[in-house]
Amino acid sequence: MRPLASLTALAALTALATLTACGADPAADSATGGSGAAEGGTVTVRIPDPGNAGVLARGKQDGSLDEALAAVGAKVAWTGSAGPFAPAAQAMNADQLDFATGSITSGITSLAQNPGFAFFTATDPDPVGEGILVREGSDIASVKDLVGRKVAVNKGGTGEYLLLKALAKEGIPADEVERVYLRPDQTAAVFNAGQVDAWAVWSTYAVAEIGSGKARFLADGAAIGSDNYSLNAVRSDFVKEHPAIVEALYRYLHDNSAKERRDPAAYLNVFTDAGPTAVTGKAKDVQIEFTRKGGTVDPIGPEDIERFRTVARFYADQKVTPGTVDIAAHLLDVESLS
């Protein structure tokens, strides 16, 4: 990706729009003094707890994130837990969260409301870790076989996008496939019980299903032609007040996402290698392979913006949003913030 700095038409993007976030715990505000609260001159950044895997989990475990933020006068307050972007966006809007990660698809639906956040990084669409799952042994052999079937999706997010995109690519009217709207964390049991025929989903949930040997991708992100970027968002007021902290957070995510791609195993089972949060067996192998083929956290470039706009137009055409969301109005040039 190429940075935005060379785009004079987008120079105004450094003046913020608005932001939203996920999974926040309101009690955390009282514990940390609220957003950007300074304790002895230190600014608190509220970030969803990363769980047991990934760059932020490693940074929490080894202290490297604390060190990076301390250099710009900040510290982390781990607030709630990471999850779908829509509730995170609501938490940012309610001043309960300062930072969150989500997809461009869920980001667009959140921006269609009253956003209090902006996006400051992008990771290229996942070519192998997202797609449409079917159970092993299913008679569904192609996207065309989904006609007349039930497919589980998360409304307005990655799942609904992947299904609609796959159908559009094959020239299949969207209403010829029944969308079953479910929360991703509630879908596995429904899918494995055969109550839906397929599940459009991303790697967070696909790894366990594929790793169990009970499911496979009918079509992955590359086959679908997905433009489903992963984005990092920051609350608008926070970045206005603390641009150097946001830039430091970007640098940390960029550098360490490159390390994670080179050595994915080092970023799995960060706190524990047992229990429900651990990735083991075949699922671990699947996750390592997905991460190796994934992208890194980068600045948002002009070619990315065009693809964002394509998704926004697609969502409007599919009636997921009431109109085309102006995604460019909610983007930041992270390398020029401070």
NORLIN-V955869 format. One record per pair of residues at least 24 apart in sequence whose ideal C-beta (glycine too) atoms are under 8 Angstrom apart, sorted by the first residue. I is the first residue (numbers start at 0). J is the second residue. D is the distance in Angstrom with one decimal. If there is no record, write none. Layout:
i->I j->J d->D
i->I j->J d->D
This chain:
i->0 j->121 d->6.4
i->0 j->123 d->7.5
i->0 j->297 d->4.3
i->0 j->298 d->6.3
i->0 j->299 d->7.1
i->0 j->300 d->3.9
i->0 j->302 d->7.0
i->0 j->303 d->5.6
i->1 j->298 d->8.0
i->1 j->300 d->3.9
i->1 j->301 d->6.4
i->1 j->302 d->6.9
i->2 j->298 d->4.2
i->2 j->299 d->7.9
i->2 j->300 d->6.1
i->2 j->332 d->6.9
i->2 j->334 d->5.2
i->3 j->298 d->6.5
i->3 j->299 d->6.0
i->3 j->300 d->6.5
i->3 j->301 d->6.9
i->3 j->330 d->7.5
i->3 j->332 d->4.1
i->3 j->334 d->7.8
i->3 j->335 d->7.7
i->4 j->332 d->5.8
i->4 j->334 d->5.9
i->4 j->335 d->5.5
i->6 j->301 d->5.6
i->9 j->301 d->7.5
i->9 j->304 d->7.5
i->9 j->327 d->6.9
i->9 j->330 d->7.5
i->9 j->332 d->7.0
i->10 j->332 d->7.6
i->12 j->327 d->7.2
i->12 j->328 d->7.9
i->12 j->330 d->5.1
i->12 j->331 d->5.8
i->12 j->332 d->5.6
i->13 j->331 d->6.3
i->13 j->332 d->5.2
i->13 j->335 d->5.6
i->13 j->336 d->6.4
i->15 j->117 d->5.3
i->15 j->235 d->4.5
i->15 j->238 d->5.6
i->15 j->239 d->5.5
i->15 j->331 d->7.0
i->16 j->114 d->6.5
i->16 j->116 d->7.6
i->16 j->117 d->4.7
i->16 j->235 d->6.2
i->16 j->328 d->5.5
i->16 j->329 d->4.1
i->16 j->330 d->8.0
i->17 j->92 d->7.7
i->17 j->113 d->7.5
i->17 j->114 d->4.1
i->17 j->115 d->4.0
i->17 j->116 d->5.5
i->17 j->117 d->6.7
i->17 j->235 d->4.4
i->17 j->329 d->7.0
i->18 j->88 d->7.6
i->18 j->91 d->4.6
i->18 j->92 d->7.4
i->18 j->114 d->6.4
i->18 j->115 d->4.8
i->18 j->116 d->1.6
i->18 j->117 d->5.6
i->18 j->232 d->5.5
i->18 j->233 d->5.7
i->18 j->234 d->4.0
i->18 j->235 d->4.7
i->18 j->237 d->7.5
i->18 j->238 d->7.7
i->19 j->84 d->7.8
i->19 j->87 d->6.5
i->19 j->88 d->2.4
i->19 j->89 d->5.9
i->19 j->90 d->7.1
i->19 j->91 d->4.0
i->19 j->92 d->4.8
i->19 j->99 d->7.3
i->19 j->109 d->5.2
i->19 j->114 d->5.7
i->19 j->115 d->5.9
i->19 j->116 d->4.6
i->19 j->232 d->6.9
i->19 j->234 d->7.8
i->20 j->47 d->7.3
i->20 j->86 d->8.0
i->20 j->87 d->3.8
i->20 j->88 d->5.8
i->20 j->89 d->7.4
i->20 j->90 d->4.2
i->20 j->91 d->3.3
i->20 j->92 d->7.8
i->20 j->95 d->7.2
i->20 j->96 d->3.3
i->20 j->97 d->7.3
i->20 j->98 d->6.9
i->20 j->99 d->3.8
i->20 j->116 d->6.9
i->20 j->232 d->6.9
i->20 j->234 d->6.8
i->21 j->47 d->6.0
i->21 j->79 d->7.4
i->21 j->81 d->7.1
i->21 j->82 d->5.5
i->21 j->83 d->6.3
i->21 j->84 d->5.7
i->21 j->85 d->7.1
i->21 j->86 d->4.5
i->21 j->87 d->1.8
i->21 j->88 d->6.6
i->21 j->89 d->7.5
i->21 j->90 d->5.8
i->21 j->96 d->6.9
i->21 j->99 d->5.0
i->21 j->101 d->7.3
i->22 j->47 d->5.1
i->22 j->78 d->7.9
i->22 j->79 d->3.8
i->22 j->80 d->4.9
i->22 j->81 d->6.4
i->22 j->82 d->4.6
i->22 j->86 d->5.8
i->22 j->87 d->5.9
i->22 j->90 d->6.8
i->22 j->96 d->7.9
i->23 j->47 d->7.2
i->23 j->78 d->5.2
i->23 j->79 d->4.6
i->23 j->86 d->8.0
i->23 j->87 d->7.3
i->23 j->90 d->3.4
i->23 j->93 d->7.5
i->23 j->95 d->3.8
i->23 j->96 d->4.3
i->24 j->78 d->5.5
i->24 j->79 d->4.4
i->24 j->95 d->7.5
i->25 j->93 d->7.9
i->25 j->95 d->5.6
i->27 j->76 d->5.9
i->27 j->78 d->4.1
i->27 j->79 d->7.2
i->27 j->95 d->7.2
i->28 j->94 d->7.6
i->28 j->95 d->6.3
i->30 j->76 d->7.0
i->31 j->76 d->4.1
i->33 j->94 d->7.1
i->34 j->94 d->5.5
i->34 j->97 d->5.6
i->34 j->234 d->6.8
i->34 j->236 d->7.3
i->34 j->237 d->6.0
i->35 j->97 d->7.4
i->35 j->236 d->7.8
i->35 j->237 d->5.9
i->35 j->240 d->5.6
i->35 j->241 d->6.2
i->40 j->72 d->6.3
i->41 j->69 d->7.9
i->41 j->72 d->5.9
i->41 j->73 d->6.5
i->41 j->74 d->5.4
i->42 j->72 d->5.8
i->42 j->73 d->4.5
i->42 j->74 d->7.5
i->42 j->241 d->5.7
i->42 j->244 d->6.2
i->43 j->73 d->7.2
i->43 j->74 d->6.0
i->43 j->75 d->7.6
i->43 j->76 d->5.0
i->44 j->68 d->6.6
i->44 j->73 d->5.4
i->44 j->74 d->7.1
i->44 j->75 d->5.5
i->44 j->76 d->7.0
i->44 j->97 d->5.2
i->44 j->98 d->6.3
i->44 j->237 d->7.6
i->44 j->244 d->6.3
i->44 j->248 d->7.2
i->45 j->75 d->7.9
i->45 j->76 d->5.0
i->45 j->78 d->4.4
i->45 j->95 d->7.2
i->45 j->96 d->5.1
i->45 j->97 d->4.6
i->45 j->98 d->7.1
i->46 j->75 d->5.5
i->46 j->76 d->7.4
i->46 j->77 d->6.3
i->46 j->78 d->6.6
i->46 j->96 d->7.6
i->46 j->97 d->6.9
i->46 j->98 d->4.8
i->46 j->99 d->7.9
i->47 j->77 d->7.4
i->47 j->78 d->6.2
i->47 j->79 d->5.4
i->47 j->80 d->5.8
i->47 j->81 d->4.2
i->47 j->82 d->7.3
i->47 j->87 d->6.5
i->47 j->96 d->6.9
i->47 j->98 d->7.8
i->47 j->99 d->6.2
i->47 j->100 d->7.9
i->48 j->77 d->4.3
i->48 j->78 d->7.1
i->48 j->79 d->6.6
i->48 j->80 d->4.8
i->48 j->81 d->6.6
i->49 j->77 d->7.9
i->49 j->81 d->5.7
i->50 j->80 d->6.6
i->50 j->81 d->6.2
i->50 j->276 d->5.8
i->51 j->267 d->7.8
i->51 j->268 d->6.1
i->51 j->269 d->5.6
i->51 j->270 d->5.2
i->51 j->271 d->6.2
i->51 j->276 d->3.9
i->51 j->277 d->6.4
i->51 j->278 d->7.9
i->52 j->266 d->6.1
i->52 j->267 d->5.1
i->52 j->268 d->6.9
i->52 j->269 d->6.1
i->52 j->276 d->7.9
i->52 j->278 d->6.7
i->52 j->286 d->7.8
i->53 j->259 d->7.3
i->53 j->266 d->5.8
i->53 j->269 d->7.8
i->54 j->251 d->7.9
i->54 j->252 d->6.1
i->54 j->255 d->4.4
i->54 j->256 d->5.6
i->54 j->259 d->5.6
i->54 j->266 d->6.5
i->54 j->296 d->7.8
i->56 j->266 d->7.1
i->56 j->269 d->4.2
i->56 j->270 d->7.0
i->57 j->255 d->7.0
i->57 j->259 d->7.7
i->57 j->265 d->7.2
i->57 j->266 d->5.3
i->57 j->269 d->5.4
i->58 j->251 d->6.8
i->58 j->255 d->6.7
i->59 j->269 d->7.8
i->60 j->269 d->4.9
i->60 j->270 d->6.1
i->63 j->251 d->7.7
i->63 j->255 d->7.6
i->64 j->251 d->6.2
i->67 j->247 d->5.9
i->67 j->248 d->7.8
i->67 j->250 d->7.3
i->67 j->251 d->4.5
i->68 j->244 d->6.8
i->68 j->247 d->6.3
i->68 j->248 d->7.1
i->68 j->251 d->7.8
i->70 j->247 d->6.7
i->71 j->243 d->5.0
i->71 j->244 d->5.2
i->71 j->247 d->4.5
i->72 j->244 d->7.5
i->73 j->241 d->7.2
i->73 j->244 d->4.7
i->73 j->247 d->7.4
i->82 j->184 d->7.4
i->83 j->153 d->6.6
i->83 j->156 d->6.4
i->83 j->182 d->7.5
i->83 j->183 d->6.7
i->84 j->109 d->6.4
i->84 j->156 d->7.2
i->84 j->232 d->7.6
i->85 j->109 d->5.9
i->85 j->155 d->7.2
i->85 j->156 d->6.9
i->87 j->232 d->7.7
i->88 j->114 d->7.0
i->88 j->116 d->6.4
i->88 j->232 d->7.4
i->91 j->115 d->5.7
i->91 j->116 d->4.8
i->91 j->232 d->7.0
i->91 j->234 d->4.6
i->92 j->116 d->7.5
i->94 j->234 d->7.3
i->94 j->236 d->7.7
i->96 j->234 d->6.9
i->97 j->233 d->6.5
i->97 j->234 d->4.9
i->97 j->237 d->4.6
i->98 j->231 d->6.9
i->98 j->232 d->7.1
i->98 j->233 d->5.5
i->98 j->234 d->7.4
i->98 j->237 d->7.9
i->98 j->248 d->7.0
i->99 j->231 d->7.5
i->99 j->232 d->5.2
i->100 j->229 d->6.5
i->100 j->230 d->7.2
i->100 j->231 d->5.4
i->100 j->232 d->7.4
i->101 j->229 d->7.4
i->101 j->230 d->6.1
i->101 j->232 d->6.6
i->102 j->156 d->6.5
i->102 j->157 d->4.8
i->102 j->160 d->7.8
i->102 j->201 d->7.4
i->102 j->227 d->5.3
i->102 j->228 d->6.9
i->102 j->229 d->5.9
i->102 j->230 d->7.0
i->103 j->226 d->7.1
i->103 j->227 d->6.0
i->103 j->228 d->4.4
i->103 j->229 d->7.8
i->103 j->230 d->5.8
i->103 j->307 d->5.6
i->103 j->310 d->5.5
i->103 j->326 d->7.6
i->104 j->155 d->7.3
i->104 j->156 d->5.5
i->104 j->157 d->5.3
i->104 j->159 d->7.5
i->104 j->160 d->4.1
i->104 j->227 d->5.5
i->104 j->310 d->6.4
i->104 j->314 d->7.4
i->105 j->153 d->7.9
i->105 j->155 d->6.5
i->105 j->156 d->4.0
i->105 j->157 d->6.6
i->106 j->230 d->5.6
i->106 j->232 d->6.9
i->106 j->326 d->7.8
i->107 j->307 d->8.0
i->107 j->310 d->6.3
i->107 j->311 d->5.4
i->107 j->314 d->5.6
i->107 j->320 d->6.5
i->107 j->324 d->5.0
i->107 j->326 d->6.4
i->108 j->155 d->3.7
i->108 j->156 d->7.0
i->108 j->314 d->7.3
i->108 j->319 d->6.7
i->108 j->320 d->6.3
i->110 j->324 d->5.0
i->110 j->326 d->6.7
i->110 j->329 d->5.6
i->111 j->320 d->4.6
i->111 j->321 d->6.9
i->111 j->322 d->7.8
i->111 j->324 d->5.2
i->114 j->235 d->8.0
i->114 j->329 d->6.2
i->115 j->234 d->6.1
i->115 j->235 d->5.3
i->115 j->236 d->7.4
i->116 j->232 d->4.6
i->116 j->233 d->6.3
i->116 j->234 d->5.4
i->116 j->235 d->5.8
i->116 j->329 d->7.4
i->117 j->232 d->6.7
i->117 j->233 d->6.4
i->117 j->235 d->5.9
i->117 j->238 d->6.7
i->117 j->329 d->4.9
i->117 j->330 d->6.4
i->117 j->331 d->5.1
i->118 j->230 d->4.4
i->118 j->231 d->6.8
i->118 j->232 d->5.2
i->118 j->299 d->6.7
i->118 j->329 d->6.2
i->118 j->330 d->5.5
i->118 j->331 d->6.8
i->119 j->231 d->5.9
i->119 j->232 d->7.3
i->119 j->233 d->5.6
i->119 j->238 d->7.3
i->119 j->245 d->6.1
i->119 j->249 d->6.2
i->119 j->299 d->7.3
i->119 j->330 d->7.7
i->119 j->331 d->4.3
i->119 j->333 d->4.3
i->119 j->336 d->7.7
i->120 j->230 d->6.5
i->120 j->231 d->4.3
i->120 j->249 d->5.7
i->120 j->252 d->6.4
i->120 j->253 d->7.4
i->120 j->296 d->4.9
i->120 j->297 d->6.5
i->120 j->298 d->6.7
i->120 j->299 d->6.8
i->120 j->333 d->6.2
i->121 j->228 d->4.9
i->121 j->229 d->7.3
i->121 j->230 d->5.6
i->121 j->296 d->7.8
i->121 j->297 d->6.0
i->121 j->298 d->7.5
i->121 j->299 d->4.8
i->121 j->300 d->7.7
i->121 j->303 d->5.0
i->122 j->228 d->6.3
i->122 j->229 d->4.1
i->122 j->230 d->7.5
i->122 j->256 d->7.2
i->122 j->293 d->7.3
i->122 j->294 d->4.4
i->122 j->295 d->6.6
i->122 j->296 d->5.4
i->122 j->297 d->6.9
i->123 j->228 d->6.6
i->123 j->293 d->7.8
i->123 j->294 d->3.5
i->123 j->297 d->7.9
i->124 j->220 d->5.6
i->124 j->225 d->4.7
i->124 j->226 d->5.8
i->124 j->227 d->5.0
i->124 j->228 d->5.7
i->124 j->294 d->7.8
i->125 j->201 d->6.8
i->125 j->202 d->6.3
i->125 j->220 d->5.1
i->125 j->225 d->7.5
i->125 j->227 d->7.3
i->125 j->229 d->7.4
i->125 j->289 d->7.2
i->125 j->293 d->5.6
i->125 j->294 d->7.5
i->126 j->219 d->6.6
i->126 j->220 d->5.0
i->126 j->221 d->3.9
i->126 j->225 d->7.9
i->126 j->292 d->6.2
i->126 j->293 d->8.0
i->127 j->219 d->5.3
i->127 j->220 d->6.7
i->127 j->221 d->6.8
i->127 j->288 d->7.3
i->127 j->289 d->5.6
i->127 j->292 d->5.0
i->127 j->293 d->7.9
i->128 j->201 d->6.4
i->128 j->202 d->3.2
i->128 j->205 d->6.4
i->128 j->206 d->7.5
i->128 j->219 d->7.6
i->128 j->220 d->7.1
i->128 j->289 d->3.9
i->128 j->292 d->7.7
i->128 j->293 d->6.6
i->129 j->157 d->6.4
i->129 j->161 d->6.3
i->129 j->200 d->7.0
i->129 j->201 d->4.1
i->129 j->202 d->6.2
i->129 j->205 d->6.9
i->129 j->219 d->6.8
i->129 j->220 d->4.6
i->129 j->225 d->6.5
i->129 j->227 d->6.5
i->130 j->161 d->6.5
i->130 j->199 d->7.4
i->130 j->200 d->7.7
i->130 j->205 d->7.2
i->130 j->216 d->4.2
i->130 j->217 d->7.0
i->130 j->218 d->5.3
i->130 j->219 d->3.8
i->130 j->220 d->5.7
i->130 j->222 d->7.1
i->130 j->223 d->6.5
i->131 j->161 d->6.2
i->131 j->162 d->6.5
i->131 j->165 d->6.1
i->131 j->197 d->5.4
i->131 j->198 d->7.2
i->131 j->199 d->4.9
i->131 j->200 d->7.9
i->131 j->216 d->6.7
i->131 j->217 d->4.6
i->131 j->218 d->5.2
i->131 j->223 d->7.6
i->132 j->190 d->7.1
i->132 j->197 d->6.2
i->132 j->198 d->4.5
i->132 j->199 d->7.6
i->132 j->200 d->6.0
i->132 j->205 d->6.1
i->132 j->208 d->5.7
i->132 j->209 d->7.6
i->132 j->214 d->4.8
i->132 j->215 d->7.1
i->132 j->216 d->6.1
i->132 j->217 d->7.0
i->133 j->196 d->7.1
i->133 j->197 d->4.9
i->133 j->214 d->6.7
i->133 j->215 d->6.5
i->133 j->216 d->8.0
i->133 j->217 d->4.8
i->134 j->190 d->7.4
i->134 j->191 d->7.4
i->134 j->193 d->7.4
i->134 j->213 d->6.2
i->134 j->214 d->5.5
i->135 j->212 d->6.7
i->135 j->213 d->5.6
i->135 j->214 d->6.2
i->135 j->215 d->6.0
i->137 j->196 d->7.2
i->137 j->197 d->7.9
i->139 j->196 d->6.4
i->139 j->197 d->6.4
i->139 j->217 d->6.1
i->140 j->217 d->7.9
i->141 j->217 d->7.3
i->142 j->166 d->6.8
i->142 j->168 d->7.5
i->142 j->169 d->4.9
i->142 j->171 d->7.1
i->142 j->217 d->6.7
i->142 j->218 d->5.8
i->143 j->169 d->5.8
i->143 j->171 d->6.7
i->145 j->171 d->7.5
i->145 j->176 d->4.9
i->145 j->196 d->7.2
i->145 j->197 d->6.2
i->145 j->217 d->7.9
i->146 j->171 d->6.3
i->146 j->175 d->4.8
i->146 j->176 d->6.2
i->147 j->175 d->7.0
i->147 j->176 d->7.5
i->147 j->177 d->8.0
i->148 j->176 d->6.2
i->148 j->177 d->7.0
i->148 j->196 d->3.9
i->148 j->197 d->6.5
i->149 j->176 d->8.0
i->149 j->177 d->4.7
i->149 j->179 d->5.2
i->149 j->194 d->7.6
i->149 j->195 d->4.5
i->149 j->196 d->5.2
i->149 j->197 d->7.7
i->150 j->176 d->5.8
i->150 j->177 d->7.0
i->150 j->178 d->6.2
i->150 j->179 d->6.6
i->150 j->195 d->6.3
i->150 j->196 d->6.5
i->150 j->197 d->4.5
i->150 j->198 d->6.9
i->150 j->199 d->5.9
i->151 j->179 d->4.9
i->151 j->181 d->5.0
i->151 j->186 d->4.9
i->151 j->189 d->6.3
i->151 j->190 d->6.0
i->151 j->195 d->4.4
i->151 j->197 d->7.2
i->151 j->198 d->4.4
i->151 j->199 d->7.1
i->151 j->200 d->7.7
i->152 j->178 d->5.3
i->152 j->179 d->7.1
i->152 j->180 d->6.4
i->152 j->181 d->7.5
i->152 j->198 d->7.9
i->152 j->199 d->4.9
i->153 j->180 d->7.2
i->153 j->181 d->7.0
i->153 j->182 d->6.6
i->153 j->183 d->5.3
i->153 j->200 d->8.0
i->154 j->180 d->4.4
i->155 j->319 d->5.8
i->155 j->320 d->8.0
i->157 j->199 d->7.5
i->157 j->200 d->7.3
i->157 j->201 d->5.0
i->157 j->227 d->5.7
i->158 j->183 d->7.1
i->158 j->198 d->7.4
i->158 j->199 d->4.0
i->158 j->200 d->5.6
i->158 j->201 d->7.8
i->159 j->199 d->7.1
i->159 j->319 d->6.6
i->160 j->225 d->7.6
i->160 j->227 d->5.9
i->160 j->310 d->7.2
i->160 j->313 d->7.8
i->160 j->314 d->7.4
i->160 j->319 d->7.9
i->161 j->199 d->4.3
i->161 j->200 d->7.8
i->161 j->220 d->7.5
i->161 j->223 d->5.9
i->161 j->225 d->6.3
i->161 j->227 d->7.0
i->162 j->199 d->4.3
i->163 j->313 d->7.5
i->163 j->317 d->5.1
i->163 j->319 d->7.5
i->164 j->223 d->5.3
i->164 j->224 d->6.6
i->164 j->225 d->6.2
i->164 j->313 d->7.1
i->165 j->199 d->7.7
i->165 j->218 d->5.6
i->165 j->222 d->8.0
i->165 j->223 d->4.7
i->167 j->313 d->7.6
i->167 j->317 d->7.8
i->168 j->223 d->6.6
i->168 j->224 d->5.9
i->173 j->317 d->6.4
i->190 j->214 d->7.6
i->201 j->227 d->7.8
i->202 j->286 d->7.2
i->202 j->289 d->5.2
i->206 j->278 d->6.8
i->206 j->282 d->5.2
i->206 j->285 d->5.1
i->206 j->286 d->4.8
i->206 j->289 d->6.8
i->207 j->282 d->5.5
i->209 j->282 d->7.4
i->209 j->285 d->5.2
i->210 j->278 d->7.8
i->210 j->280 d->6.5
i->210 j->281 d->4.4
i->210 j->282 d->2.6
i->210 j->283 d->7.4
i->210 j->284 d->7.4
i->210 j->285 d->4.7
i->210 j->286 d->7.7
i->211 j->281 d->7.5
i->211 j->282 d->7.1
i->212 j->281 d->6.7
i->226 j->306 d->4.5
i->226 j->307 d->7.6
i->226 j->309 d->5.7
i->226 j->310 d->5.1
i->227 j->310 d->7.4
i->228 j->303 d->6.7
i->228 j->306 d->7.1
i->228 j->307 d->7.0
i->229 j->294 d->7.7
i->231 j->296 d->6.8
i->233 j->331 d->7.6
i->238 j->331 d->6.8
i->238 j->336 d->6.9
i->242 j->336 d->3.7
i->242 j->337 d->4.7
i->243 j->336 d->7.2
i->243 j->337 d->4.1
i->245 j->331 d->7.8
i->245 j->333 d->6.8
i->245 j->336 d->5.7
i->246 j->333 d->6.0
i->246 j->334 d->7.3
i->246 j->336 d->4.8
i->246 j->337 d->5.0
i->249 j->296 d->7.2
i->249 j->298 d->7.5
i->249 j->333 d->4.6
i->249 j->334 d->7.8
i->252 j->296 d->4.2
i->253 j->295 d->6.5
i->253 j->296 d->4.9
i->253 j->297 d->6.4
i->256 j->294 d->7.9
i->256 j->295 d->4.3
i->256 j->296 d->4.3
i->257 j->295 d->5.0
i->259 j->290 d->6.4
i->260 j->290 d->6.3
i->260 j->291 d->6.3
i->260 j->293 d->6.4
i->260 j->294 d->7.8
i->260 j->295 d->6.1
i->263 j->287 d->4.4
i->263 j->290 d->3.7
i->263 j->291 d->5.8
i->266 j->290 d->7.5
i->298 j->332 d->7.1
i->298 j->333 d->5.3
i->298 j->334 d->5.4
i->299 j->330 d->5.3
i->299 j->331 d->7.4
i->299 j->332 d->7.6
i->299 j->333 d->7.5
i->304 j->330 d->6.7
